[in-house]
């Protein structure tokens, strides 16, 4: 059984301007490294569908979904960009890209639960984990991983899932949406202090937040996983695991100051695979978040996928 790989050419067309770190070339770097490293033949490649408003509203306020779609359509029809905040911009292609990114996560969830794939990775952009219930921010428009997690719960009838986030930035949007939902356990580590300057005070008992000081290396991240994540994951016994897979904690990435390397991402992925095999029939859906040093991003995703695909 293959690892499913979801992406779409429209995700590359989302462009927030020259010099912006969340750039289309990120997807090129991932694809090229997967080909060069020999990982691509182990993947079952799928084009991401468009998410619909009902799916998005499982994570977001329905009013926010309608207003954001209207703003993105206005940008598309006017043929010019729109600023959401100082870091986040919509261009004419953003509407389709954002719907493809969330749609990939939903389709991957369907594929894995149906047993047609052992697990899945969504190579999509824009990312999602900073998008709150009612606000776009931090390069994010819709919270792809929560849309997928709630789809698993509300449509497929799962009772317990976990969301794991190893991006260098705290997934404040994900926490805003899922805090207090005892069906979902969220485990994360992140650099603190760093944008969005949140996460040190968990918003609910279903949150496992581990702030790491700047210049922490992979050993401390592994310690956080072993001592903080794994006991809670074992107790929760998730029936599916969703991953906010940000690779900007890599030591080569200038948007943060942590010191992870490819072996750390492979090790973390192995721990998640082991938990999923014990409790979730191996079911994992991983969605790309950050990672802006292009070579390091490609190498790290390849390490992540080698483990998911059973190649390492």
Secondary structure as GFF3:
##gff-version 3
##sequence-region A 1 312
A	DSSP	beta_strand	3	7	.	.	.	ID=ss1
A	DSSP	alpha_helix	9	13	.	.	.	ID=ss2
A	DSSP	alpha_helix	25	36	.	.	.	ID=ss3
A	DSSP	three_ten_helix	40	42	.	.	.	ID=ss4
A	DSSP	beta_strand	43	47	.	.	.	ID=ss5
A	DSSP	alpha_helix	53	56	.	.	.	ID=ss6
A	DSSP	alpha_helix	62	78	.	.	.	ID=ss7
A	DSSP	beta_strand	82	85	.	.	.	ID=ss8
A	DSSP	beta_strand	88	90	.	.	.	ID=ss9
A	DSSP	alpha_helix	94	113	.	.	.	ID=ss10
A	DSSP	beta_strand	119	122	.	.	.	ID=ss11
A	DSSP	alpha_helix	144	154	.	.	.	ID=ss12
A	DSSP	beta_strand	161	165	.	.	.	ID=ss13
A	DSSP	alpha_helix	172	178	.	.	.	ID=ss14
A	DSSP	beta_strand	184	191	.	.	.	ID=ss15
A	DSSP	beta_strand	207	212	.	.	.	ID=ss16
A	DSSP	alpha_helix	218	224	.	.	.	ID=ss17
A	DSSP	pi_helix	225	229	.	.	.	ID=ss18
A	DSSP	alpha_helix	230	236	.	.	.	ID=ss19
A	DSSP	beta_strand	241	245	.	.	.	ID=ss20
A	DSSP	alpha_helix	262	279	.	.	.	ID=ss21
A	DSSP	beta_strand	284	288	.	.	.	ID=ss22
A	DSSP	alpha_helix	294	308	.	.	.	ID=ss23
###
